[in-house]
Amino acid sequence: MEGGKEGTFGGVVYECVRCGTPVSAEELAQLPEIKCICGYRILRKARPSVVKQVKAI
């Protein structure tokens, strides 16, 4: 992945809970089973670095 945690614009990026390796949804679609390179099967969706601010009423 070029850049950092964010791959292509709008692409979903997951990260392994054990080792923290970022994995894109396209990479997961190519594999026969959903699993990190370390063998762990629990992935979480990485949050974007932009903080969403909501105006109070």
Phi and psi restraints in degrees (range 20) as a CNS / XPLOR table:
assign (resid 1 and name C) (resid 2 and name N)
       (resid 2 and name CA) (resid 2 and name C) 1.0 -88.5 20.0 2
assign (resid 2 and name N) (resid 2 and name CA)
       (resid 2 and name C) (resid 3 and name N) 1.0 138.5 20.0 2
assign (resid 2 and name C) (resid 3 and name N)
       (resid 3 and name CA) (resid 3 and name C) 1.0 107.1 20.0 2
assign (resid 3 and name N) (resid 3 and name CA)
       (resid 3 and name C) (resid 4 and name N) 1.0 -96.2 20.0 2
assign (resid 3 and name C) (resid 4 and name N)
       (resid 4 and name CA) (resid 4 and name C) 1.0 -164.9 20.0 2
assign (resid 4 and name N) (resid 4 and name CA)
       (resid 4 and name C) (resid 5 and name N) 1.0 -127.9 20.0 2
assign (resid 4 and name C) (resid 5 and name N)
       (resid 5 and name CA) (resid 5 and name C) 1.0 -73.5 20.0 2
assign (resid 5 and name N) (resid 5 and name CA)
       (resid 5 and name C) (resid 6 and name N) 1.0 -32.9 20.0 2
assign (resid 5 and name C) (resid 6 and name N)
       (resid 6 and name CA) (resid 6 and name C) 1.0 -86.8 20.0 2
assign (resid 6 and name N) (resid 6 and name CA)
       (resid 6 and name C) (resid 7 and name N) 1.0 124.8 20.0 2
assign (resid 6 and name C) (resid 7 and name N)
       (resid 7 and name CA) (resid 7 and name C) 1.0 -84.0 20.0 2
assign (resid 7 and name N) (resid 7 and name CA)
       (resid 7 and name C) (resid 8 and name N) 1.0 -115.7 20.0 2
assign (resid 7 and name C) (resid 8 and name N)
       (resid 8 and name CA) (resid 8 and name C) 1.0 -79.5 20.0 2
assign (resid 8 and name N) (resid 8 and name CA)
       (resid 8 and name C) (resid 9 and name N) 1.0 161.1 20.0 2
assign (resid 8 and name C) (resid 9 and name N)
       (resid 9 and name CA) (resid 9 and name C) 1.0 -65.7 20.0 2
assign (resid 9 and name N) (resid 9 and name CA)
       (resid 9 and name C) (resid 10 and name N) 1.0 126.3 20.0 2
assign (resid 9 and name C) (resid 10 and name N)
       (resid 10 and name CA) (resid 10 and name C) 1.0 85.4 20.0 2
assign (resid 10 and name N) (resid 10 and name CA)
       (resid 10 and name C) (resid 11 and name N) 1.0 -4.6 20.0 2
assign (resid 10 and name C) (resid 11 and name N)
       (resid 11 and name CA) (resid 11 and name C) 1.0 -78.4 20.0 2
assign (resid 11 and name N) (resid 11 and name CA)
       (resid 11 and name C) (resid 12 and name N) 1.0 144.4 20.0 2
assign (resid 11 and name C) (resid 12 and name N)
       (resid 12 and name CA) (resid 12 and name C) 1.0 -84.1 20.0 2
assign (resid 12 and name N) (resid 12 and name CA)
       (resid 12 and name C) (resid 13 and name N) 1.0 130.1 20.0 2
assign (resid 12 and name C) (resid 13 and name N)
       (resid 13 and name CA) (resid 13 and name C) 1.0 -118.3 20.0 2
assign (resid 13 and name N) (resid 13 and name CA)
       (resid 13 and name C) (resid 14 and name N) 1.0 129.0 20.0 2
assign (resid 13 and name C) (resid 14 and name N)
       (resid 14 and name CA) (resid 14 and name C) 1.0 -109.1 20.0 2
assign (resid 14 and name N) (resid 14 and name CA)
       (resid 14 and name C) (resid 15 and name N) 1.0 157.4 20.0 2
assign (resid 14 and name C) (resid 15 and name N)
       (resid 15 and name CA) (resid 15 and name C) 1.0 -133.3 20.0 2
assign (resid 15 and name N) (resid 15 and name CA)
       (resid 15 and name C) (resid 16 and name N) 1.0 146.0 20.0 2
assign (resid 15 and name C) (resid 16 and name N)
       (resid 16 and name CA) (resid 16 and name C) 1.0 -69.6 20.0 2
assign (resid 16 and name N) (resid 16 and name CA)
       (resid 16 and name C) (resid 17 and name N) 1.0 139.2 20.0 2
assign (resid 16 and name C) (resid 17 and name N)
       (resid 17 and name CA) (resid 17 and name C) 1.0 -72.8 20.0 2
assign (resid 17 and name N) (resid 17 and name CA)
       (resid 17 and name C) (resid 18 and name N) 1.0 -33.1 20.0 2
assign (resid 17 and name C) (resid 18 and name N)
       (resid 18 and name CA) (resid 18 and name C) 1.0 -79.2 20.0 2
assign (resid 18 and name N) (resid 18 and name CA)
       (resid 18 and name C) (resid 19 and name N) 1.0 -54.2 20.0 2
assign (resid 18 and name C) (resid 19 and name N)
       (resid 19 and name CA) (resid 19 and name C) 1.0 -106.1 20.0 2
assign (resid 19 and name N) (resid 19 and name CA)
       (resid 19 and name C) (resid 20 and name N) 1.0 -14.1 20.0 2
assign (resid 19 and name C) (resid 20 and name N)
       (resid 20 and name CA) (resid 20 and name C) 1.0 80.8 20.0 2
assign (resid 20 and name N) (resid 20 and name CA)
       (resid 20 and name C) (resid 21 and name N) 1.0 13.3 20.0 2
assign (resid 20 and name C) (resid 21 and name N)
       (resid 21 and name CA) (resid 21 and name C) 1.0 -71.4 20.0 2
assign (resid 21 and name N) (resid 21 and name CA)
       (resid 21 and name C) (resid 22 and name N) 1.0 126.6 20.0 2
assign (resid 21 and name C) (resid 22 and name N)
       (resid 22 and name CA) (resid 22 and name C) 1.0 -75.7 20.0 2
assign (resid 22 and name N) (resid 22 and name CA)
       (resid 22 and name C) (resid 23 and name N) 1.0 135.7 20.0 2
assign (resid 22 and name C) (resid 23 and name N)
       (resid 23 and name CA) (resid 23 and name C) 1.0 -132.7 20.0 2
assign (resid 23 and name N) (resid 23 and name CA)
       (resid 23 and name C) (resid 24 and name N) 1.0 128.6 20.0 2
assign (resid 23 and name C) (resid 24 and name N)
       (resid 24 and name CA) (resid 24 and name C) 1.0 -83.3 20.0 2
assign (resid 24 and name N) (resid 24 and name CA)
       (resid 24 and name C) (resid 25 and name N) 1.0 162.5 20.0 2
assign (resid 24 and name C) (resid 25 and name N)
       (resid 25 and name CA) (resid 25 and name C) 1.0 -66.3 20.0 2
assign (resid 25 and name N) (resid 25 and name CA)
       (resid 25 and name C) (resid 26 and name N) 1.0 -31.4 20.0 2
assign (resid 25 and name C) (resid 26 and name N)
       (resid 26 and name CA) (resid 26 and name C) 1.0 -66.6 20.0 2
assign (resid 26 and name N) (resid 26 and name CA)
       (resid 26 and name C) (resid 27 and name N) 1.0 -38.6 20.0 2
assign (resid 26 and name C) (resid 27 and name N)
       (resid 27 and name CA) (resid 27 and name C) 1.0 -66.7 20.0 2
assign (resid 27 and name N) (resid 27 and name CA)
       (resid 27 and name C) (resid 28 and name N) 1.0 -37.7 20.0 2
assign (resid 27 and name C) (resid 28 and name N)
       (resid 28 and name CA) (resid 28 and name C) 1.0 -68.3 20.0 2
assign (resid 28 and name N) (resid 28 and name CA)
       (resid 28 and name C) (resid 29 and name N) 1.0 -32.3 20.0 2
assign (resid 28 and name C) (resid 29 and name N)
       (resid 29 and name CA) (resid 29 and name C) 1.0 -68.5 20.0 2
assign (resid 29 and name N) (resid 29 and name CA)
       (resid 29 and name C) (resid 30 and name N) 1.0 -26.5 20.0 2
assign (resid 29 and name C) (resid 30 and name N)
       (resid 30 and name CA) (resid 30 and name C) 1.0 -79.6 20.0 2
assign (resid 30 and name N) (resid 30 and name CA)
       (resid 30 and name C) (resid 31 and name N) 1.0 -23.7 20.0 2
assign (resid 30 and name C) (resid 31 and name N)
       (resid 31 and name CA) (resid 31 and name C) 1.0 -83.5 20.0 2
assign (resid 31 and name N) (resid 31 and name CA)
       (resid 31 and name C) (resid 32 and name N) 1.0 149.9 20.0 2
assign (resid 31 and name C) (resid 32 and name N)
       (resid 32 and name CA) (resid 32 and name C) 1.0 -70.1 20.0 2
assign (resid 32 and name N) (resid 32 and name CA)
       (resid 32 and name C) (resid 33 and name N) 1.0 -25.4 20.0 2
assign (resid 32 and name C) (resid 33 and name N)
       (resid 33 and name CA) (resid 33 and name C) 1.0 -140.0 20.0 2
assign (resid 33 and name N) (resid 33 and name CA)
       (resid 33 and name C) (resid 34 and name N) 1.0 153.2 20.0 2
assign (resid 33 and name C) (resid 34 and name N)
       (resid 34 and name CA) (resid 34 and name C) 1.0 -80.9 20.0 2
assign (resid 34 and name N) (resid 34 and name CA)
       (resid 34 and name C) (resid 35 and name N) 1.0 108.5 20.0 2
assign (resid 34 and name C) (resid 35 and name N)
       (resid 35 and name CA) (resid 35 and name C) 1.0 -160.8 20.0 2
assign (resid 35 and name N) (resid 35 and name CA)
       (resid 35 and name C) (resid 36 and name N) 1.0 148.1 20.0 2
assign (resid 35 and name C) (resid 36 and name N)
       (resid 36 and name CA) (resid 36 and name C) 1.0 -77.6 20.0 2
assign (resid 36 and name N) (resid 36 and name CA)
       (resid 36 and name C) (resid 37 and name N) 1.0 170.3 20.0 2
assign (resid 36 and name C) (resid 37 and name N)
       (resid 37 and name CA) (resid 37 and name C) 1.0 -68.9 20.0 2
assign (resid 37 and name N) (resid 37 and name CA)
       (resid 37 and name C) (resid 38 and name N) 1.0 -20.7 20.0 2
assign (resid 37 and name C) (resid 38 and name N)
       (resid 38 and name CA) (resid 38 and name C) 1.0 -83.3 20.0 2
assign (resid 38 and name N) (resid 38 and name CA)
       (resid 38 and name C) (resid 39 and name N) 1.0 -7.7 20.0 2
assign (resid 38 and name C) (resid 39 and name N)
       (resid 39 and name CA) (resid 39 and name C) 1.0 100.2 20.0 2
assign (resid 39 and name N) (resid 39 and name CA)
       (resid 39 and name C) (resid 40 and name N) 1.0 -8.2 20.0 2
assign (resid 39 and name C) (resid 40 and name N)
       (resid 40 and name CA) (resid 40 and name C) 1.0 -78.5 20.0 2
assign (resid 40 and name N) (resid 40 and name CA)
       (resid 40 and name C) (resid 41 and name N) 1.0 142.6 20.0 2
assign (resid 40 and name C) (resid 41 and name N)
       (resid 41 and name CA) (resid 41 and name C) 1.0 -104.6 20.0 2
assign (resid 41 and name N) (resid 41 and name CA)
       (resid 41 and name C) (resid 42 and name N) 1.0 2.7 20.0 2
assign (resid 41 and name C) (resid 42 and name N)
       (resid 42 and name CA) (resid 42 and name C) 1.0 -101.7 20.0 2
assign (resid 42 and name N) (resid 42 and name CA)
       (resid 42 and name C) (resid 43 and name N) 1.0 114.9 20.0 2
assign (resid 42 and name C) (resid 43 and name N)
       (resid 43 and name CA) (resid 43 and name C) 1.0 -119.4 20.0 2
assign (resid 43 and name N) (resid 43 and name CA)
       (resid 43 and name C) (resid 44 and name N) 1.0 149.1 20.0 2
assign (resid 43 and name C) (resid 44 and name N)
       (resid 44 and name CA) (resid 44 and name C) 1.0 -126.4 20.0 2
assign (resid 44 and name N) (resid 44 and name CA)
       (resid 44 and name C) (resid 45 and name N) 1.0 152.1 20.0 2
assign (resid 44 and name C) (resid 45 and name N)
       (resid 45 and name CA) (resid 45 and name C) 1.0 -73.4 20.0 2
assign (resid 45 and name N) (resid 45 and name CA)
       (resid 45 and name C) (resid 46 and name N) 1.0 127.3 20.0 2
assign (resid 45 and name C) (resid 46 and name N)
       (resid 46 and name CA) (resid 46 and name C) 1.0 -75.3 20.0 2
assign (resid 46 and name N) (resid 46 and name CA)
       (resid 46 and name C) (resid 47 and name N) 1.0 136.4 20.0 2
assign (resid 46 and name C) (resid 47 and name N)
       (resid 47 and name CA) (resid 47 and name C) 1.0 -80.6 20.0 2
assign (resid 47 and name N) (resid 47 and name CA)
       (resid 47 and name C) (resid 48 and name N) 1.0 147.4 20.0 2
assign (resid 47 and name C) (resid 48 and name N)
       (resid 48 and name CA) (resid 48 and name C) 1.0 -70.0 20.0 2
assign (resid 48 and name N) (resid 48 and name CA)
       (resid 48 and name C) (resid 49 and name N) 1.0 157.4 20.0 2
assign (resid 48 and name C) (resid 49 and name N)
       (resid 49 and name CA) (resid 49 and name C) 1.0 -78.7 20.0 2
assign (resid 49 and name N) (resid 49 and name CA)
       (resid 49 and name C) (resid 50 and name N) 1.0 -9.8 20.0 2
assign (resid 49 and name C) (resid 50 and name N)
       (resid 50 and name CA) (resid 50 and name C) 1.0 -85.2 20.0 2
assign (resid 50 and name N) (resid 50 and name CA)
       (resid 50 and name C) (resid 51 and name N) 1.0 130.0 20.0 2
assign (resid 50 and name C) (resid 51 and name N)
       (resid 51 and name CA) (resid 51 and name C) 1.0 -91.3 20.0 2
assign (resid 51 and name N) (resid 51 and name CA)
       (resid 51 and name C) (resid 52 and name N) 1.0 125.8 20.0 2
assign (resid 51 and name C) (resid 52 and name N)
       (resid 52 and name CA) (resid 52 and name C) 1.0 -85.3 20.0 2
assign (resid 52 and name N) (resid 52 and name CA)
       (resid 52 and name C) (resid 53 and name N) 1.0 125.1 20.0 2
assign (resid 52 and name C) (resid 53 and name N)
       (resid 53 and name CA) (resid 53 and name C) 1.0 -109.4 20.0 2
assign (resid 53 and name N) (resid 53 and name CA)
       (resid 53 and name C) (resid 54 and name N) 1.0 132.4 20.0 2
assign (resid 53 and name C) (resid 54 and name N)
       (resid 54 and name CA) (resid 54 and name C) 1.0 -114.8 20.0 2
assign (resid 54 and name N) (resid 54 and name CA)
       (resid 54 and name C) (resid 55 and name N) 1.0 132.4 20.0 2
assign (resid 54 and name C) (resid 55 and name N)
       (resid 55 and name CA) (resid 55 and name C) 1.0 -76.5 20.0 2
assign (resid 55 and name N) (resid 55 and name CA)
       (resid 55 and name C) (resid 56 and name N) 1.0 133.0 20.0 2
assign (resid 55 and name C) (resid 56 and name N)
       (resid 56 and name CA) (resid 56 and name C) 1.0 -74.0 20.0 2
assign (resid 56 and name N) (resid 56 and name CA)
       (resid 56 and name C) (resid 57 and name N) 1.0 150.8 20.0 2
